Amino acid sequence: MVITGFGATTCIGSNAKETWESMREGRCGLSVYDNEPFIRYADNWQTTIGGQVRDLSLEGVLEHREAKRLDRVTQLGMAAAAEAITHSGIDFAKERSNRCGVVIGTGIGGIETIEQAVNTLRDRGPTRLNVFTVPRLMANATTGAVSIHYGLEGPASCHATACASAGHAFGDAMAYIRSGMCDVMITGGAEAALTPLCLAAFGVMKAMSTRNDAPEKASRPFDQNRDGFVLAEGASVFVLESLEHAQARGATIYAELVGFGNSSDAHHITAPHAEGAGAARSMKWALEDAGLETTDIDYINAHGTSTPLGDEAELKGVMEVFGDHAKKTSERHLLMSSTKSVHGHALGASGAVEMIACLHAVRDGVVPPTINLDNPIEGCEVDLVAHESRERPVKYALNNTFGFGGHNTSLILKRFED
């Protein structure tokens, strides 16, 4: 199947074009967190930085009154979906609505609504809750909102598998099209978990960077001085179609989605398998699904969160799967980078945001950099594209997303050739 449209709203861009340009140029979007409720309780925070979407606009997407009924996660998702659908040029009024579906993942869902509701319940009592509290906090609200707004009557579901949520959403969307059930699927991920509760909860886990005095240097995947991830919000959504359907309507095709693998570590609720065994299985199965050899992969967009355990495990998984092809000493080695160094970790939306990087790598022949990589992990044999993007033809790109619970997903994109 093929990608015919894409959209994004992130801390590094108000749309997909700006998001990619920031990735390519290594422009960091992380900053001091200045959300008003956070400032109100500003004492004793371990982490005071994040990746905020500062210029979200729903003009032309939703009326103000309608937008107010949605949690921020759904607002972000709707903005990205509207851009993707407009970009694709598809007119759903001319489509068979029961052959068009939606799968959008989120790790946490409407957490902002939950926090606000708990405060209202405590301070003002149970009768003062917003009547839209339940539909705002539901993890599946973004999928539902997109489906309703565009009248899409085919399959509609939501994955909530932590940081692997968007990866699983893509996998389901692929399956619906491959089975012949659907012609078009809207898929991706959205997350708006940059809230006081989430910052505090991840903080007590010691999962986040505390490099508060230099937010632009805080996310440093695969660097020896990394000290945790930087939480971010954002959304990215794609239009997938069967090749036949896209060609029949004369759509512009940006890339092919050819492989999907997913596995479980079955190891620990938060820590990855130390040897990256589950990650390796996910990558192997994606290669098998696509019918590819390891040497076919030109670029990996790493999960690369900048955590001490996660980065080590992913490198070991990559080396297990790709062997000599992953070593920078080989003549035509694969390249790997983590764009989280630029945009932080958007949890359940991360796989979709990073699909922007994979798509442009295969389409434009440009691999985005891993910034802040001053001292790579000792013994690292992989070319991590430090500091600056690199021009190189990329036919196949692999996108890794791994989540708490031991969830692993890998997706493979192919450059489209007429």
C-alpha positions as CSV (number, residue, x, y, z in Angstrom):
1,M,0.0,0.0,0.0
2,V,1.0,3.6,-0.4
3,I,1.1,6.9,1.4
4,T,-0.8,9.7,-0.4
5,G,-0.9,12.4,2.3
6,F,0.6,13.3,5.6
7,G,0.3,16.0,8.3
8,A,1.9,16.9,11.5
9,T,1.8,19.4,14.4
10,T,4.8,19.3,16.7
11,C,7.1,21.3,18.8
12,I,9.4,21.8,15.8
13,G,6.7,22.7,13.2
14,S,3.1,23.7,12.8
15,N,2.8,21.4,9.9
16,A,4.6,18.5,8.2
17,K,6.8,20.6,6.0
18,E,8.1,22.7,8.9
19,T,8.5,19.5,11.0
20,W,10.6,17.9,8.4
21,E,12.7,21.0,7.8
22,S,13.5,21.2,11.5
23,M,14.5,17.5,11.5
24,R,16.7,17.9,8.5
25,E,18.4,21.0,9.8
26,G,18.7,19.7,13.4
27,R,16.8,22.6,14.8
28,C,15.8,21.6,18.4
29,G,12.3,22.5,19.6
30,L,12.7,21.7,23.3
31,S,12.4,24.6,25.8
32,V,11.6,25.5,29.4
33,Y,8.0,24.3,30.1
34,D,5.8,27.3,30.7
35,N,2.3,25.8,31.0
36,E,0.3,27.9,33.6
37,P,-0.7,25.0,35.9
38,F,2.9,23.9,35.9
39,I,4.2,27.3,36.9
40,R,1.5,27.5,39.7
41,Y,3.2,24.5,41.3
42,A,6.7,25.3,40.2
43,D,8.6,24.2,43.3
44,N,10.5,21.0,43.6
45,W,10.1,19.9,40.0
46,Q,12.9,17.5,38.9
47,T,12.3,18.4,35.2
48,T,11.2,21.7,33.9
49,I,11.7,21.3,30.1
50,G,9.6,19.8,27.3
51,G,8.6,19.9,23.7
52,Q,5.5,22.2,23.5
53,V,3.3,22.8,20.5
54,R,3.0,26.6,20.7
55,D,1.2,27.5,17.5
56,L,-1.7,25.0,17.3
57,S,-4.4,26.4,14.9
58,L,-7.7,24.7,14.2
59,E,-8.9,27.5,11.8
60,G,-10.6,25.9,8.9
61,V,-10.7,22.5,10.7
62,L,-13.1,22.9,13.6
63,E,-15.3,25.7,14.8
64,H,-14.2,27.2,18.1
65,R,-17.2,25.8,20.0
66,E,-16.6,22.3,18.6
67,A,-12.9,22.5,19.4
68,K,-13.6,23.5,23.0
69,R,-15.4,20.1,23.5
70,L,-12.2,18.2,22.7
71,D,-9.1,17.5,24.8
72,R,-5.9,18.9,23.5
73,V,-4.8,15.5,22.3
74,T,-7.7,15.3,20.0
75,Q,-7.2,18.9,18.8
76,L,-3.7,18.0,17.9
77,G,-4.8,14.9,16.1
78,M,-7.6,16.7,14.2
79,A,-5.1,19.3,13.0
80,A,-2.7,16.7,11.7
81,A,-5.5,14.7,10.1
82,A,-7.0,17.7,8.3
83,E,-3.6,18.5,6.9
84,A,-3.0,14.9,5.8
85,I,-6.4,14.6,4.1
86,T,-6.1,18.0,2.4
87,H,-2.6,17.0,1.3
88,S,-3.8,13.8,-0.2
89,G,-6.5,15.5,-2.3
90,I,-9.0,12.8,-1.4
91,D,-12.7,13.7,-1.5
92,F,-14.5,11.4,0.8
93,A,-17.9,12.5,-0.6
94,K,-16.8,10.5,-3.7
95,E,-15.6,7.4,-1.7
96,R,-17.5,4.4,-0.4
97,S,-17.5,5.5,3.2
98,N,-17.7,1.9,4.6
99,R,-14.3,1.2,2.8
100,C,-12.6,4.1,4.6
101,G,-11.4,3.7,8.2
102,V,-9.4,5.3,11.0
103,V,-6.8,3.9,13.4
104,I,-5.0,6.5,15.5
105,G,-2.9,5.6,18.5
106,T,-2.2,7.4,21.8
107,G,-0.2,6.4,24.8
108,I,-2.2,8.2,27.4
109,G,-5.1,10.0,25.8
110,G,-7.0,12.9,27.4
111,I,-4.8,13.3,30.5
112,E,-5.2,17.1,30.5
113,T,-9.0,16.6,30.9
114,I,-8.4,14.0,33.7
115,E,-6.2,16.4,35.7
116,Q,-8.7,19.2,35.3
117,A,-11.6,17.0,36.3
118,V,-9.9,15.8,39.4
119,N,-9.1,19.3,40.5
120,T,-12.7,20.4,39.8
121,L,-14.1,17.4,41.7
122,R,-11.9,18.2,44.7
123,D,-12.4,22.0,44.7
124,R,-16.0,22.4,43.5
125,G,-17.8,19.0,43.9
126,P,-19.1,16.3,41.6
127,T,-21.9,18.3,40.0
128,R,-19.5,20.9,38.5
129,L,-17.6,18.6,36.2
130,N,-17.7,19.5,32.5
131,V,-20.5,17.5,30.7
132,F,-17.9,16.6,28.0
133,T,-15.5,15.1,30.5
134,V,-15.9,11.5,29.4
135,P,-15.8,12.0,25.6
136,R,-12.8,14.3,26.1
137,L,-10.7,11.9,28.2
138,M,-11.3,8.7,26.1
139,A,-8.2,7.4,24.5
140,N,-10.2,6.6,21.3
141,A,-11.6,10.2,21.1
142,T,-9.2,11.2,18.3
143,T,-10.2,8.2,16.1
144,G,-13.8,8.9,16.8
145,A,-13.6,12.6,16.0
146,V,-11.8,12.0,12.7
147,S,-14.3,9.3,11.7
148,I,-17.3,11.5,12.6
149,H,-15.9,14.6,11.0
150,Y,-15.2,13.0,7.7
151,G,-18.1,10.4,7.7
152,L,-15.8,7.4,7.5
153,E,-17.9,4.3,8.3
154,G,-15.2,1.6,7.9
155,P,-13.1,0.1,10.7
156,A,-12.3,2.6,13.5
157,S,-10.1,1.7,16.5
158,C,-7.3,3.0,18.8
159,H,-4.1,1.5,20.1
160,A,-2.9,2.5,23.5
161,T,0.4,0.6,23.7
162,A,2.6,3.3,25.3
163,C,5.3,4.6,22.9
164,A,4.5,1.8,20.4
165,S,0.9,3.1,19.9
166,A,1.3,4.7,16.5
167,G,3.4,1.8,15.2
168,H,0.5,-0.6,16.1
169,A,-2.0,1.8,14.5
170,F,0.0,1.7,11.2
171,G,0.1,-2.1,11.4
172,D,-3.7,-2.4,11.8
173,A,-4.3,0.1,9.0
174,M,-2.0,-2.0,6.7
175,A,-3.9,-5.2,7.6
176,Y,-7.3,-3.6,6.7
177,I,-6.0,-2.6,3.3
178,R,-4.1,-5.8,2.6
179,S,-7.2,-7.9,3.5
180,G,-9.2,-6.0,0.8
181,M,-11.6,-4.7,3.5
182,C,-10.6,-1.1,2.9
183,D,-9.4,1.2,0.2
184,V,-8.3,4.1,2.4
185,M,-7.1,4.3,6.0
186,I,-6.3,7.3,8.1
187,T,-3.6,6.4,10.6
188,G,-1.0,7.9,12.9
189,G,-0.7,9.0,16.5
190,A,-1.4,11.9,18.8
191,E,-0.2,12.8,22.3
192,A,-0.7,15.7,24.7
193,A,0.8,14.4,27.9
194,L,3.0,17.4,28.6
195,T,1.1,18.0,31.8
196,P,2.0,18.5,35.5
197,L,0.9,15.0,36.5
198,C,2.9,13.3,33.7
199,L,6.0,15.4,34.3
200,A,5.8,14.5,38.0
201,A,5.1,10.8,37.4
202,F,7.9,10.3,34.9
203,G,10.1,12.4,37.2
204,V,9.8,10.2,40.2
205,M,10.6,7.2,37.9
206,K,13.9,9.0,37.0
207,A,13.1,8.5,33.4
208,M,13.5,12.1,32.2
209,S,16.4,14.3,31.6
210,T,17.1,16.9,34.3
211,R,19.3,19.1,32.2
212,N,17.0,22.0,32.9
213,D,19.5,24.7,32.2
214,A,20.1,23.6,28.6
215,P,16.9,22.1,27.1
216,E,18.3,22.1,23.6
217,K,21.1,19.8,24.8
218,A,18.9,17.6,27.0
219,S,17.8,15.0,24.5
220,R,21.0,13.2,23.4
221,P,20.2,9.7,22.2
222,F,23.2,7.2,22.2
223,D,25.4,9.8,23.8
224,Q,27.4,8.7,26.9
225,N,26.1,11.7,28.8
226,R,22.4,11.1,28.2
227,D,20.3,11.2,31.4
228,G,16.7,10.5,30.2
229,F,14.1,11.5,27.7
230,V,12.5,14.9,27.2
231,L,8.7,14.7,27.2
232,A,6.9,16.3,24.2
233,E,3.5,16.6,22.7
234,G,2.4,16.4,19.1
235,A,0.6,14.5,16.4
236,S,1.2,13.1,12.9
237,V,-1.4,11.5,10.6
238,F,-1.1,9.7,7.3
239,V,-3.4,8.7,4.5
240,L,-2.8,5.1,3.4
241,E,-4.4,3.7,0.2
242,S,-4.2,0.6,-1.8
243,L,-1.9,1.2,-4.8
244,E,-4.8,0.5,-7.2
245,H,-7.1,2.9,-5.5
246,A,-4.5,5.7,-5.4
247,Q,-3.6,5.2,-9.0
248,A,-7.3,5.1,-10.1
249,R,-7.9,8.6,-8.6
250,G,-4.6,10.0,-9.9
251,A,-3.2,10.6,-6.4
252,T,0.4,11.7,-5.8
253,I,2.2,8.8,-4.2
254,Y,4.9,9.6,-1.7
255,A,6.1,6.2,-0.5
256,E,5.1,2.6,-0.1
257,L,4.5,0.9,3.2
258,V,5.8,-2.6,2.8
259,G,6.6,-4.3,6.1
260,F,5.4,-4.5,9.7
261,G,6.6,-6.4,12.7
262,N,5.6,-6.4,16.3
263,S,6.7,-8.3,19.4
264,S,6.7,-8.4,23.2
265,D,9.8,-8.4,25.4
266,A,7.7,-10.4,28.0
267,H,10.4,-9.1,30.4
268,H,9.6,-6.0,32.5
269,I,6.8,-3.5,32.6
270,T,9.1,-0.5,32.0
271,A,12.7,-1.7,31.3
272,P,13.5,-3.1,27.9
273,H,15.2,-6.5,27.5
274,A,18.8,-5.7,28.1
275,E,20.0,-7.5,25.0
276,G,17.3,-5.9,22.8
277,A,15.8,-9.4,22.1
278,G,12.2,-8.2,21.6
279,A,13.3,-5.3,19.4
280,A,15.4,-7.7,17.3
281,R,12.3,-9.9,16.7
282,S,10.2,-7.0,15.7
283,M,12.8,-5.9,13.1
284,K,13.3,-9.4,11.8
285,W,9.6,-9.9,11.4
286,A,9.2,-6.6,9.6
287,L,11.9,-7.7,7.1
288,E,10.2,-11.0,6.6
289,D,6.9,-9.3,6.1
290,A,8.4,-7.1,3.4
291,G,10.4,-10.0,1.8
292,L,13.7,-8.1,2.3
293,E,17.2,-9.0,3.3
294,T,19.0,-7.0,6.0
295,T,21.3,-5.4,3.4
296,D,18.3,-3.8,1.7
297,I,17.7,-1.4,4.6
298,D,19.5,1.9,4.1
299,Y,18.2,3.9,7.1
300,I,16.8,3.2,10.5
301,N,14.9,5.9,12.4
302,A,15.7,4.6,15.9
303,H,13.4,4.7,18.8
304,G,16.4,6.3,20.5
305,T,14.8,8.0,23.5
306,S,18.0,9.1,25.3
307,T,17.5,6.8,28.2
308,P,20.4,4.9,29.6
309,L,18.9,1.4,29.3
310,G,16.8,1.9,26.1
311,D,19.5,3.2,23.8
312,E,21.9,0.4,24.8
313,A,19.3,-2.3,24.2
314,E,18.3,-0.9,20.8
315,L,21.9,-0.8,19.6
316,K,22.3,-4.5,20.7
317,G,19.1,-5.4,18.8
318,V,20.2,-3.7,15.7
319,M,23.6,-5.4,15.8
320,E,21.9,-8.8,16.3
321,V,19.7,-8.3,13.2
322,F,22.0,-6.4,10.8
323,G,25.4,-7.6,11.8
324,D,28.2,-6.3,9.5
325,H,25.7,-4.2,7.5
326,A,25.2,-2.1,10.7
327,K,29.0,-1.5,11.1
328,K,30.2,1.9,9.8
329,T,33.4,0.2,8.7
330,S,31.5,-1.7,6.0
331,E,31.5,-0.1,2.5
332,R,27.7,0.4,2.1
333,H,26.6,0.3,5.8
334,L,23.1,1.4,6.9
335,L,22.6,4.8,8.6
336,M,20.7,5.2,11.9
337,S,19.6,8.4,13.7
338,S,17.2,9.5,16.4
339,T,15.2,12.6,15.6
340,K,14.0,12.6,19.2
341,S,17.2,14.6,19.8
342,V,15.4,17.4,18.0
343,H,11.7,17.0,18.9
344,G,11.8,15.0,22.2
345,H,9.6,12.0,23.0
346,A,5.9,12.3,22.1
347,L,5.2,8.9,23.6
348,G,2.3,7.3,21.6
349,A,2.7,9.7,18.7
350,S,6.4,9.3,18.3
351,G,6.2,6.5,15.7
352,A,4.0,8.7,13.5
353,V,6.1,11.9,14.0
354,E,9.2,9.9,13.0
355,M,7.5,8.5,10.0
356,I,7.8,12.0,8.6
357,A,11.6,11.5,8.7
358,C,11.4,8.1,7.1
359,L,9.2,9.3,4.3
360,H,11.5,12.1,3.4
361,A,14.6,9.9,3.7
362,V,13.2,7.7,0.9
363,R,11.7,10.5,-1.1
364,D,14.4,13.1,-0.9
365,G,17.5,11.0,-0.2
366,V,18.3,12.9,3.0
367,V,18.9,11.3,6.4
368,P,18.2,13.6,9.3
369,P,20.9,13.8,12.1
370,T,21.1,12.8,15.7
371,I,22.1,16.1,17.3
372,N,23.9,16.4,20.7
373,L,25.9,13.2,19.9
374,D,29.2,14.4,21.3
375,N,30.4,11.1,22.8
376,P,28.7,8.0,21.4
377,I,28.2,5.0,23.6
378,E,31.5,3.3,24.1
379,G,32.0,0.5,21.5
380,C,29.2,1.7,19.2
381,E,29.7,0.4,15.7
382,V,26.7,2.0,14.1
383,D,26.8,5.2,12.0
384,L,24.4,7.5,14.0
385,V,24.6,10.5,11.6
386,A,25.9,12.8,14.3
387,H,25.1,16.6,14.2
388,E,24.3,17.1,10.5
389,S,22.0,15.5,8.0
390,R,23.5,13.4,5.2
391,E,22.5,13.1,1.6
392,R,22.3,9.5,0.4
393,P,19.9,7.6,-1.7
394,V,17.5,5.6,0.5
395,K,15.3,2.9,-1.0
396,Y,14.2,1.3,2.3
397,A,13.8,2.9,5.7
398,L,12.9,1.2,8.9
399,N,11.0,2.9,11.7
400,N,11.4,1.5,15.3
401,T,9.0,2.3,18.2
402,F,9.3,0.5,21.5
403,G,7.0,1.1,24.6
404,F,6.5,0.4,28.2
405,G,4.9,-3.0,28.7
406,G,7.5,-4.5,26.4
407,H,5.8,-3.5,23.2
408,N,7.9,-3.4,20.0
409,T,6.9,-2.3,16.5
410,S,8.9,-1.9,13.3
411,L,7.7,-0.5,10.0
412,I,9.4,-0.4,6.6
413,L,8.9,2.3,4.0
414,K,10.0,1.9,0.4
415,R,10.8,4.7,-2.1
416,F,8.0,4.7,-4.7
417,E,9.1,4.1,-8.2
418,D,6.6,4.3,-11.1
